[in-house]
């Protein structure tokens, strides 16, 4: 272990590579709480998701799934209303989910405590058996991802995404979503066959100080998580956008050479995302595109203008769940870029693995 | 008008200065739709807010108010689920609000159309009488802010924030919030008495390429809006954070001289925000703090470390509504910085005033 610790990024690298196995196990043997909570959740009028950091990004993915497959309007919690202002909303008709890798997030636990006291249906999603969050919620999903040692969360984030997808498929009784889930481990393996291309792309952006990360629809949550990973491990100003929001203002930032990482999906958001890429290239932007293999044709007629476009095609069949594969691609890219910049992504300046905010 | 157009920033400047009058009028004569919708909204199980760009930031403020004063769990809409995937959530028990300055935002209108078809209570908030959004919603709040000519939205954003506060006060029948609203025009006037200090601060950050903008609790929405304003007008990488989220990763980005704009409020979030400032200063960060006058004492014992701290104290009595005053301070700061950088904030590279996304 101490030898492993000596190699920068060794923990993060090992944990990224564990994901096909960790996710396959979670999908093959879903925690029993998922089947237990699903019939009760069908009666919820709304859902509220409480999380911080990477868990919050997984929860954005969860919002999209719960709204579009289970029909449940889903809000992300504003924890300060519970912990600081003591003015929580009425939660009795809702499903309230708290997500924390460590299970120690005090503000997430405060949301669950209040929700449970109000009579809401409460669920905790965590990687840590016996942690405080498992006491706060009535139902508990343990991810079983094994200890995560790197500072940057990897396998626990994708496991959280899978947990949201399992829960949504169970609530919606959606066999198609369930079958899509079964392709996820293979998709992640397919991404990990492109590590050289991801490292080459990182070399091209070695000097980047700021990056925009853009997705629309289901991959939007992946854009958020990749941006956070780049900030945590590479210390660069990375910001996530929906392609639609980007056109309302931020496009003005793009000048020649501005690095933009775009996630391109083979679904209804694909065509507008390809148009977005064309707009960025016309401004001279430097676009790195993670695309599902089936989406690549959307780029055939995109004019390069004065910009640059590099595409990494990933063999990912499910457009609904491609965010998970995109996150893994972003993890490897962030790891490679951090090492090129001379940082050790297993540790960090200023940030500790477990951050407790109230 | 053509003479005015010739002076860079003349429209934005004039529109910022109109705000005390525009907001005073809106507060003194609230649109009748607010009283009409309030009793119906009291029966809503949840709210969903649909908006893009600056209107989305005003809606984040609306979420905090609706949840904490009216008790209504409030989600921000994911428009792609309506417009691209055609898988909207169930909205019949909800209050659904669409916000668009121009009233032309196709995706916001699509959310309202779907919500109305499902039997939800629908409300449009817009500055443009007769615009398409006024046909989509059952109830319509017209802001009456007058034509906005600058590309960067200013008076319409603060008017949207006031509309959310008026609506919340009416739903919650909260006389205290109503009285707090009456202090807003004077607060904005107080901010506009500090234009010189804001311009001096802009000179100090003249060379900044990236900025973090941080708030917690009610001012969080103001952090989002100020970051967007800096992106639109100054073309710098500005990102908004909750102080709590910032500690979960992004703190690692802070290196000596990193510019961080912090909003400090005299409420329960104030103490942790002051602690946050101390953490940033310890990393050598360059902090510009917009603080309510009553919050300044929180900074008395903050060690400066290797960082820099500049405070602009603003005479803003309401901590719940201080976001509106902070937004105005940020507008003037962004205007000054844009002019120093040689940009004309009335126009923009790449972005048009009305952006229609689907």
Interface residues (C-beta under 8 A of the other chain):
Chain A: X45 X46 X48 X52 X53 X54 X56 X63 X64 X66 X67 X68 X69 X71 X72 X73 X74 X75 X76 X78 X79 X80 X81 X84 X85 X86 X87 X88 X89 X90 X91 X93 X94 X107 X209 X210 X216 X217 X220 X228 X231 X232 X235 X236 X237 X239 X242 X244 X245 X247 X248 X249 X250 X251 X252 X253 X254 X255 X267 X268 X269 X272 X279 X283 X348 X349 X350 X351 X355 X357 X358
Chain B: X45 X46 X48 X52 X53 X54 X56 X63 X64 X66 X67 X68 X69 X71 X72 X73 X74 X75 X76 X78 X79 X80 X81 X84 X85 X86 X87 X88 X89 X90 X91 X93 X94 X107 X209 X210 X216 X217 X220 X228 X231 X232 X235 X236 X237 X239 X242 X244 X245 X247 X248 X249 X250 X251 X252 X253 X254 X255 X267 X268 X269 X272 X279 X283 X348 X349 X350 X351 X355 X357 X358
